[in-house]
């Protein structure tokens, strides 16, 4: 006997109840403010609903409007901005019509972002950002192949490519390695993924809806992944659109411009930096889609033991053969926005910090979340690190250690504007490193560091060496210098 399938409205909706994300859909949608509450009215005739959101406690972090019919009042836009609720509007085709979110702008950070492209003055910073994003993507794809496809050999290839990405010397090399990984990843999908329609629906849908042939569209002669003509690609495209919206919000939150890409080239009407950040979380989005599909290991089952078939009525075929998702499937994917947004914000923060270090001046970057408060210590019991009496620069950086460290000091960066300005005095590098050894590695206050250079100069070199790579290395110069200083073991003998 054929086992009864769980309806789509029960199977997928029950699993997607993230209260942090609200999906708004239907006709005559209205988002307004009444009695200090955000009031959302949506739905269709006979199935209307009204939701009232108070200012506190804050339980909603984002609102996704999945229709083009309705209104959002200016007062509601202000209410959501004050509450820190990001919102976005998508049409039936999954195109982003509007986005909002808290915006931070610092011209110094934007200039550094613009200069971090290939052949730009700050290309090393752009390379570091790209390496982190693409390596995270390849490692995530490797986990997907190993855990969801049992494809150990293909997963090992992607892990090897991730290691090569971390050693890449140019953005072009990163793109080449990423393309090689994509070929391995999607070829594995094409050979195994099937769409899990019920036996009754299988005879009612086009044959090409049942399998996955790759990131292509039958409506185009070129290798493009837009205008999906099969359900699997339609699911991916819609979910990636939601992820791109979260990437755009993350750019605004950390002061980056969503259109100034590093990995993706500039293109009119495209948020290239948002797509750069999206790369890192694509494997996480893929896992959600793969949980709805057969990856060659059988039809997915729910916790109730029933097969979780996709309902053909959740997909709509347009007159040109393109496939569009229909509610509640769109709501199911939209409900993951908060989860994907939290992950992408960590990558956005890391990218902003790399670019801030490369920027001119002290550019602050907010943190994704507050660190746990440290336990308070009575003032009388606090004790600062002190140096042994008579300690000087020669003791902090002996000759034999200096000879090793000197080879790790990078050349001063060129000015983005091409102006020479004041020349960098590299003759002070030894005193600077001695001061950084005392302050950064031993915790000695700047007022007690016995070096003949200012703390401002030491901090400026520390900032530069934290993003410039050491000669012949793929890691920051200060990381390599600190390793040599700590390995020598002489600093511990200088503590009082």
Secondary structure, 3 states (H helix, E strand, C coil): CCCCCCCHHHHHHHCCCCCCEEEECECCEEEEEECCEEEEEEEECCEEEEEEECCCCCCCCEEEECCCCEEECHHHHHHHHHHCCEEEEECCCCCEEEECCCCCCCHHHHHHHHHCCCCCCCHHHHHHHHHHHHHHHHHHHHHHHHHHCCCHHHHHHHHHHHHHHHCCCCHHHHHHHHHHHHHHHHHHHHHHCECCECHHHHCCCCHHHCECCCCCCCCCCCCCCCCCCCHHHHHHHHHHHHHHHHHHHHHHHCCCCCCCCCCCCCCCCCCHHHHHHHHHHHHHHHHHHHCCCECCCCCCECCCCCECCECHHHEEECCCCCEEECCCHHHHHHCCHHHHHHHHHHHHHHHHHHHHHHCCCCCCCCCCCCCCCCCCCCHHHCCCECECCCCCHHHHCCHHHHHHHHCCCCCCCCCCCCCCCCCCCHHHHHHHHHHHHHHHHCCECHHHCCCCCCHHHHHHHHHHHCCCECCCCCCEHHHHHHHHHHHHCCCHHHEC
